[in-house]
């Protein structure tokens, strides 16, 4: 009979791509109930799916009790027509500019997530996937042994150093919510720590890749933080982050309440990333300037993905070169002035 999916933050980067991948299987009897309040997104990200009768969209807020009660009623009305019900929590205040503002992140990332999980438990959903973040690794975001593992101890920058970690601590708490629900036998589920996800469909230059592209397009140069003189990152294409979510959904044995890193091992400096984008845009001698500083920003972030690869067979399919080509083409077309 297929799967009933309930997705929060459905017009965001992860939610919208999940809808596309779920609905791409025309032979499966899947159905998606999705909602978003457009805090940092737009209905345009799922525009192509709105006419599909398998997708129901609601302009709802995760923290609006009446609206969430309506979602719950809709799930209860439909769930018996499907083999299983899967909740996926994609709602989050994720842009780096918000990391330092504890009240902006807490309500959605902690309170809202827990309320969504409690709804899943009341509807007797079979599975819950919690989108967490690699920010939880804080100042221990890499090592020389193939990247940090999910069971490595954390070394957190605290309030004495920076408010940034408030975002990470909130997300870390949600991982405990999931573990408790699974350990008590109420649901199957897990948390996912994504690392530096990017998408060809990003509409706003908030994350580093669209920021670089937009800066070169609009200003002929890019101004990076002083941190970027040293920083290195891996970048995970959104197609791959969402295929990892669905790989976990389909692997019941992996839904043991634990955490999975989802990342790539293509590490690159931020400066080289800017140069690579410039070269792909036909800019021979890119102007790169530096201004500003971000507290408690790890110099590197390199994650081990051995666990998810071993348990589900997942591996990334889009390398950075291909991903950047898609981003540049789509973002330039999206922002083309009439």
ZIVEN-V847455 format. One record per helix or strand of 2 or more residues. SS is the DSSP state (A for helix, B for strand). FROM is the first residue (numbers start at 1). LEN is the number of residues. If there is no record, write none. Layout:
# ZIVEN-V847455
ss->(SS/SS)
from->(FROM/FROM)
len->(LEN/LEN)
This chain:
# ZIVEN-V847455
ss->(B/A/B/A/B/A/B/A/A/B/A/A/B/B/A/B/A/B/B/A/A/B/B/A/B/A/A)
from->(3/13/31/43/55/65/84/96/102/127/134/165/188/197/208/221/226/232/236/238/252/256/267/270/287/306/320)
len->(6/11/5/7/4/17/6/3/21/5/4/19/7/2/12/4/4/3/2/12/3/7/3/11/4/7/15)
